[in-house]
Amino acid sequence: MQGPELVDSRSRFRFIESCLGLMGCLCISYAIWTPGWLDDRGLWTSENQTRLDDTWTTEDITKALEAERVFAAVAFLMSVSSGLLCLMFAFCWRSQTVRSYSNIRSLQMAGQSLNPSTLLLLTLVPTGFLFFLSWALFTYQHIGEIRDDISRLGPSYWLGVVGWALLLAVLPVVFLAEKFVVPDILPEFKKAAEMWWKAPEVAHV
């Protein structure tokens, strides 16, 4: 694993987005598997008792708990894979990486470019959203207890808030800022592709 590349604005934004994504994934992963949500209870606590209104039946509570845990499990798997992706883009990716691909011409013909920032956004935002659904279900089920004494909420609950806030709010803002600040990479690809296509002609002259 190499050090981060911070030679231009594009690489700096990529590194910042990777760090934000990695921090969000770590917060989410820690929150999912630790019990410090409410009175040392977590998502996987068997006696996940709630104080809901009378319109909630036992079947409704069971379905809510199942959905909460399914969302959390999928979010954890996505956070692990997304975290590894963040590490790769932060420490292994280089500006010259794209130019090493032999399919640059097909990318140009399709009008597309290989953009790490876009790939990070497409993986990290769904990760944060799935965890947010689990977090929201837990909060709704325990809303009465939380209103009575908010200090009963533990560090895992608040780390979960930090995690989905980083992925759903901070990361998209940084991504939009990159789009305004960093020039489009596609013209650069086209120029490199044209030089590559002309190289054989020059060699035969």
C-alpha positions as CSV (number, residue, x, y, z in Angstrom):
1,M,0.0,0.0,0.0
2,Q,1.4,3.4,-1.0
3,G,1.0,6.8,0.5
4,P,-1.8,9.1,-0.6
5,E,-1.5,11.1,-3.8
6,L,-2.2,14.8,-3.2
7,V,-0.7,16.4,-6.3
8,D,-3.7,18.2,-7.6
9,S,-7.3,19.2,-6.6
10,R,-8.7,16.0,-8.1
11,S,-6.5,13.7,-6.1
12,R,-7.1,15.8,-2.9
13,F,-10.8,15.6,-3.3
14,R,-10.5,11.8,-3.9
15,F,-8.5,11.4,-0.7
16,I,-11.0,13.5,1.3
17,E,-14.0,11.6,0.0
18,S,-12.2,8.3,0.7
19,C,-11.4,9.3,4.3
20,L,-15.0,10.5,4.9
21,G,-16.3,7.3,3.5
22,L,-13.9,5.2,5.6
23,M,-14.8,7.0,8.8
24,G,-18.5,6.6,8.0
25,C,-18.1,2.9,7.4
26,L,-16.1,2.4,10.6
27,C,-18.7,4.2,12.6
28,I,-21.6,2.2,11.1
29,S,-19.8,-1.1,11.5
30,Y,-19.0,-0.4,15.2
31,A,-22.5,0.8,15.9
32,I,-24.1,-2.2,14.4
33,W,-22.3,-4.8,16.5
34,T,-22.0,-3.0,19.8
35,P,-24.8,-2.9,22.5
36,G,-24.4,0.7,23.6
37,W,-27.6,2.1,22.0
38,L,-30.1,2.4,24.8
39,D,-29.3,1.2,28.3
40,D,-26.7,-1.2,27.0
41,R,-29.1,-2.6,24.5
42,G,-28.4,-2.8,20.8
43,L,-29.8,-4.0,17.6
44,W,-29.2,-7.6,18.4
45,T,-30.4,-7.6,22.0
46,S,-33.0,-10.4,22.4
47,E,-35.1,-8.5,24.9
48,N,-35.6,-5.5,22.7
49,Q,-38.6,-4.3,24.7
50,T,-40.4,-1.2,23.5
51,R,-43.0,1.1,24.8
52,L,-45.3,1.7,21.8
53,D,-48.9,2.8,21.6
54,D,-51.7,0.3,21.7
55,T,-52.0,0.2,17.9
56,W,-48.8,-1.9,17.7
57,T,-49.4,-5.6,17.9
58,T,-46.8,-8.3,18.8
59,E,-46.7,-9.2,15.1
60,D,-46.0,-5.5,14.1
61,I,-43.1,-5.4,16.6
62,T,-41.6,-8.6,15.4
63,K,-41.7,-7.4,11.8
64,A,-40.1,-4.1,12.7
65,L,-37.3,-5.9,14.6
66,E,-36.7,-8.2,11.7
67,A,-36.6,-5.3,9.2
68,E,-34.3,-3.4,11.5
69,R,-31.8,-6.3,11.8
70,V,-31.9,-7.1,8.1
71,F,-31.1,-3.5,7.1
72,A,-28.3,-3.5,9.7
73,A,-26.8,-6.7,8.4
74,V,-26.9,-5.6,4.8
75,A,-25.5,-2.2,5.8
76,F,-22.6,-3.9,7.6
77,L,-21.7,-6.0,4.6
78,M,-21.8,-3.0,2.4
79,S,-19.8,-0.9,4.8
80,V,-17.0,-3.5,4.8
81,S,-16.8,-3.7,1.1
82,S,-17.1,0.1,0.7
83,G,-14.5,0.7,3.4
84,L,-12.0,-1.5,1.4
85,L,-12.9,0.5,-1.7
86,C,-12.1,3.7,0.2
87,L,-8.7,2.4,1.3
88,M,-7.9,1.5,-2.3
89,F,-8.8,4.9,-3.7
90,A,-7.0,6.7,-0.9
91,F,-3.7,4.8,-1.0
92,C,-3.5,2.8,-4.2
93,W,-5.2,4.8,-6.9
94,R,-3.1,7.2,-9.0
95,S,-3.9,9.7,-11.6
96,Q,-2.1,7.5,-14.2
97,T,-4.1,4.5,-13.3
98,V,-6.9,5.2,-15.8
99,R,-4.4,5.7,-18.6
100,S,-3.1,2.2,-18.1
101,Y,-6.4,0.7,-19.2
102,S,-6.6,-0.7,-22.8
103,N,-10.3,0.2,-23.1
104,I,-9.9,4.0,-23.1
105,R,-11.2,4.1,-26.6
106,S,-14.4,2.3,-25.7
107,L,-14.9,4.6,-22.7
108,Q,-14.5,7.6,-25.0
109,M,-17.0,6.2,-27.5
110,A,-19.5,5.6,-24.8
111,G,-18.9,9.1,-23.5
112,Q,-17.9,7.8,-20.0
113,S,-14.9,8.1,-17.8
114,L,-13.7,6.0,-14.9
115,N,-14.4,8.3,-11.9
116,P,-13.5,7.1,-8.4
117,S,-15.5,9.9,-6.8
118,T,-18.7,8.8,-8.6
119,L,-18.1,5.1,-7.7
120,L,-17.6,6.1,-4.0
121,L,-20.8,8.0,-4.0
122,L,-22.7,5.2,-5.6
123,T,-21.5,2.7,-3.0
124,L,-21.4,4.8,0.2
125,V,-24.7,6.6,-0.1
126,P,-26.8,3.3,-0.3
127,T,-24.7,2.0,2.7
128,G,-25.6,5.0,4.7
129,F,-29.2,4.9,3.7
130,L,-29.6,1.2,4.7
131,F,-28.1,1.9,8.1
132,F,-30.3,5.0,8.5
133,L,-33.4,2.8,8.0
134,S,-32.2,0.5,10.7
135,W,-31.3,3.5,13.0
136,A,-34.7,5.1,12.3
137,L,-36.6,2.0,13.1
138,F,-34.8,1.5,16.4
139,T,-35.4,5.2,17.3
140,Y,-39.1,4.9,16.5
141,Q,-39.6,1.8,18.5
142,H,-37.9,3.4,21.5
143,I,-39.2,6.9,21.1
144,G,-41.0,6.9,24.4
145,E,-38.0,5.9,26.4
146,I,-35.8,8.4,24.5
147,R,-38.2,11.3,25.2
148,D,-38.3,10.4,28.9
149,D,-34.5,10.5,29.2
150,I,-32.3,11.2,26.2
151,S,-29.2,10.6,28.4
152,R,-30.0,6.9,28.2
153,L,-28.7,6.8,24.6
154,G,-25.3,5.3,24.5
155,P,-22.1,6.0,22.3
156,S,-23.0,3.4,19.7
157,Y,-26.3,5.2,18.9
158,W,-24.5,8.5,18.5
159,L,-21.7,6.9,16.5
160,G,-24.4,5.6,14.2
161,V,-25.7,9.1,13.7
162,V,-22.1,10.3,12.8
163,G,-21.8,7.4,10.4
164,W,-25.0,8.0,8.4
165,A,-24.5,11.8,8.5
166,L,-21.1,11.5,7.0
167,L,-22.3,9.2,4.2
168,L,-25.7,10.9,3.5
169,A,-24.9,14.5,4.1
170,V,-21.2,15.4,4.2
171,L,-20.0,13.2,1.4
172,P,-22.6,14.4,-1.2
173,V,-21.7,18.0,-0.3
174,V,-18.0,17.3,-0.9
175,F,-18.8,15.5,-4.1
176,L,-20.8,18.5,-5.4
177,A,-18.0,20.8,-4.4
178,E,-15.6,18.7,-6.4
179,K,-17.8,19.0,-9.5
180,F,-17.7,22.8,-9.2
181,V,-14.0,23.1,-8.5
182,V,-12.3,20.2,-10.4
183,P,-12.4,20.4,-14.2
184,D,-14.0,17.6,-16.2
185,I,-11.6,14.7,-16.8
186,L,-13.2,13.6,-20.1
187,P,-11.4,16.2,-22.3
188,E,-8.1,15.0,-20.8
189,F,-9.0,11.5,-21.6
190,K,-9.8,12.4,-25.2
191,K,-6.5,14.2,-25.7
192,A,-4.6,11.2,-24.3
193,A,-6.6,8.8,-26.5
194,E,-5.9,10.9,-29.6
195,M,-2.2,10.8,-28.9
196,W,-2.4,7.1,-28.4
197,W,-4.2,6.6,-31.7
198,K,-1.7,8.8,-33.6
199,A,1.3,7.1,-32.1
200,P,1.4,4.2,-34.6
201,E,1.1,6.7,-37.5
202,V,4.0,8.7,-36.2
203,A,6.1,5.6,-35.8
204,H,5.6,4.7,-39.5
205,V,6.6,8.1,-40.8
